[in-house]
Amino acid sequence: MRSQTLTSSSSTIFLVFVIYLCFCPSSSGNPKNFLQTGSSLSVEDDTDMLTSSDNTFTCGFYGVGENAYYFSIWFTNSKDKTVAWMANRDKPVNGKGSKLSLHRDGAFVLTDVDGSITWEANTRTTYVERAELLDNGNLVLKNSSGKVVWQSFDFPTDTLLPHQRFTKSKKLISILGRGNYGTGYFNFFFLY
């Protein structure tokens, strides 16, 4: 009788565990749309990225070639990962050891494998609390009051997104060619 009680008890525990696994939300199943100060995204972890809350845009390391990566924003569900913005379009980083970090002093910095700074948002001493990828594809840095102190929409590359203002201080610059995201030869801007 005692053996049957233990087996029944073990079965109950096993069943509860299986139900928990089936219905408990997984941390990898819930993409994050923000990065807190003191955190970073690593080029080596292909799941280490930000995804807008509506799942339209993804932000992270976009690989081209065997060992070249750009920190980019792309359309999440596009067949070819259509890129909407790039931070380091003329200086790709290495596929090992590179990372994007949001430092405690507010610096938003992309470093290569050797620790050299490849790209940086001008946000030191602005008391940035978090980086957030919005549903419209805008990557923003916010202070503790929620005020945007920097945004990717102010620094377009070759693409404009809906709700992105294009003013006389901004310029679109083409890419060099298919698969080569470096600064191209064609510019679009307001002349007067």
C-alpha positions as CSV (number, residue, x, y, z in Angstrom):
1,M,0.0,0.0,0.0
2,R,2.8,2.4,0.9
3,S,4.5,1.8,-2.5
4,Q,1.3,2.7,-4.3
5,T,1.0,6.0,-2.3
6,L,4.6,7.0,-3.3
7,T,3.9,6.2,-7.0
8,S,0.7,8.2,-6.9
9,S,2.4,11.1,-5.2
10,S,5.3,11.1,-7.7
11,S,2.8,11.0,-10.6
12,T,1.0,14.0,-9.2
13,I,4.3,16.0,-8.8
14,F,5.3,15.0,-12.3
15,L,1.9,16.1,-13.7
16,V,2.1,19.4,-11.9
17,F,5.6,20.0,-13.3
18,V,4.4,19.2,-16.9
19,I,1.5,21.6,-16.6
20,Y,3.8,24.3,-15.3
21,L,6.1,23.9,-18.2
22,C,3.3,24.0,-20.7
23,F,1.7,27.2,-19.3
24,C,4.5,29.1,-17.7
25,P,5.8,31.9,-19.9
26,S,9.4,31.4,-21.0
27,S,11.8,34.3,-20.8
28,S,13.1,33.4,-24.3
29,G,9.5,33.5,-25.6
30,N,8.9,37.0,-24.4
31,P,11.1,39.4,-26.4
32,K,12.3,42.5,-24.6
33,N,11.8,46.0,-26.1
34,F,14.1,47.9,-23.8
35,L,17.6,47.8,-22.3
36,Q,18.4,49.2,-18.8
37,T,21.5,51.1,-17.9
38,G,24.4,48.8,-17.1
39,S,23.2,46.3,-19.7
40,S,24.4,45.3,-23.1
41,L,23.6,43.3,-26.2
42,S,26.2,40.8,-27.4
43,V,27.0,40.1,-31.1
44,E,27.6,36.4,-30.2
45,D,24.1,35.8,-28.9
46,D,21.7,35.8,-31.8
47,T,18.7,36.0,-29.4
48,D,20.2,39.1,-27.6
49,M,18.1,41.8,-29.3
50,L,15.3,44.2,-28.8
51,T,11.9,43.7,-30.4
52,S,9.1,46.3,-30.5
53,S,6.1,45.4,-28.4
54,D,4.0,44.8,-31.5
55,N,6.7,42.6,-33.0
56,T,7.0,44.8,-36.2
57,F,10.7,45.8,-35.6
58,T,13.8,44.1,-34.3
59,C,17.0,45.8,-33.2
60,G,20.3,44.0,-32.8
61,F,23.3,42.8,-34.7
62,Y,22.7,42.2,-38.4
63,G,25.3,39.9,-40.0
64,V,26.7,40.4,-43.5
65,G,29.4,38.1,-44.7
66,E,31.2,35.7,-42.4
67,N,32.4,38.0,-39.7
68,A,30.9,41.5,-40.2
69,Y,28.0,42.8,-38.2
70,Y,26.0,46.1,-38.1
71,F,24.0,47.3,-35.2
72,S,20.6,47.8,-37.0
73,I,16.9,48.0,-36.9
74,W,15.0,45.8,-39.3
75,F,11.5,44.6,-40.1
76,T,11.0,41.5,-37.9
77,N,8.9,39.5,-40.4
78,S,10.4,40.5,-43.7
79,K,11.8,37.7,-45.8
80,D,15.3,39.3,-46.1
81,K,15.4,41.2,-42.8
82,T,14.8,44.6,-44.5
83,V,17.0,47.1,-42.7
84,A,15.4,50.4,-41.7
85,W,18.4,52.0,-39.8
86,M,22.1,51.3,-39.1
87,A,24.3,52.8,-36.4
88,N,27.7,51.8,-37.8
89,R,27.1,51.5,-41.5
90,D,30.7,52.2,-42.5
91,K,32.4,50.3,-39.7
92,P,31.0,46.8,-39.2
93,V,32.1,45.0,-36.0
94,N,33.6,41.6,-35.4
95,G,31.4,38.6,-34.8
96,K,33.2,37.8,-31.5
97,G,33.4,40.0,-28.4
98,S,31.6,43.1,-29.9
99,K,28.7,44.6,-28.0
100,L,26.4,47.5,-27.6
101,S,26.2,48.8,-24.1
102,L,24.2,51.4,-22.2
103,H,26.6,52.6,-19.5
104,R,25.5,54.1,-16.2
105,D,26.7,57.5,-17.2
106,G,24.2,57.5,-20.1
107,A,26.7,56.6,-22.9
108,F,25.2,54.3,-25.6
109,V,28.3,52.7,-27.1
110,L,29.1,50.1,-29.7
111,T,32.5,48.5,-29.2
112,D,34.4,46.1,-31.4
113,V,36.2,43.0,-30.2
114,D,39.3,45.0,-29.1
115,G,37.2,47.4,-27.0
116,S,37.5,50.3,-29.5
117,I,34.4,52.4,-29.9
118,T,32.9,52.0,-33.3
119,W,29.8,54.1,-32.8
120,E,28.4,56.2,-29.9
121,A,25.2,58.2,-29.3
122,N,26.0,61.6,-27.9
123,T,24.3,60.9,-24.6
124,R,26.9,61.0,-21.8
125,T,25.8,63.0,-18.8
126,T,22.1,63.0,-19.9
127,Y,21.1,60.5,-17.2
128,V,19.7,58.0,-19.6
129,E,17.8,55.3,-17.8
130,R,16.9,53.0,-20.7
131,A,17.0,52.3,-24.5
132,E,13.6,51.3,-26.0
133,L,12.6,50.1,-29.4
134,L,9.2,51.7,-30.2
135,D,6.4,50.2,-32.3
136,N,7.1,52.7,-35.1
137,G,10.8,51.5,-35.4
138,N,12.3,54.4,-33.5
139,L,15.1,53.4,-31.1
140,V,15.0,56.0,-28.2
141,L,17.0,56.7,-25.1
142,K,14.9,58.0,-22.2
143,N,15.8,59.6,-19.0
144,S,14.2,58.8,-15.6
145,S,11.3,61.1,-16.4
146,G,10.6,59.2,-19.6
147,K,11.8,62.1,-21.7
148,V,13.5,61.1,-25.0
149,V,17.0,62.5,-25.0
150,W,18.2,60.7,-28.2
151,Q,16.4,58.9,-31.1
152,S,17.4,57.0,-34.2
153,F,14.7,58.9,-36.1
154,D,17.0,62.0,-35.9
155,F,19.8,60.1,-37.7
156,P,18.2,58.4,-40.7
157,T,20.4,56.3,-43.0
158,D,18.7,55.4,-46.3
159,T,15.1,54.8,-45.2
160,L,12.2,56.8,-43.8
161,L,9.6,55.2,-41.7
162,P,5.9,56.3,-41.2
163,H,5.8,59.1,-38.6
164,Q,9.5,59.9,-39.0
165,R,9.9,63.6,-39.7
166,F,12.2,64.6,-42.5
167,T,13.4,68.1,-41.9
168,K,16.0,70.4,-43.5
169,S,18.6,69.2,-41.0
170,K,18.3,65.6,-42.1
171,K,19.7,63.7,-45.0
172,L,19.1,60.3,-46.6
173,I,22.2,58.6,-48.1
174,S,22.0,55.5,-50.3
175,I,23.8,52.3,-49.6
176,L,26.7,51.2,-51.9
177,G,24.7,48.3,-53.3
178,R,22.8,45.1,-52.6
179,G,24.4,43.5,-49.5
180,N,26.9,46.4,-49.1
181,Y,25.4,48.8,-46.5
182,G,28.3,51.3,-46.6
183,T,27.6,55.0,-47.3
184,G,26.6,55.3,-51.0
185,Y,26.9,58.0,-53.6
186,F,23.3,59.4,-53.7
187,N,21.9,61.9,-51.2
188,F,18.4,63.1,-50.6
189,F,17.9,66.4,-48.6
190,F,16.3,69.8,-48.6
191,L,18.3,72.3,-50.6
192,Y,16.6,75.4,-49.3
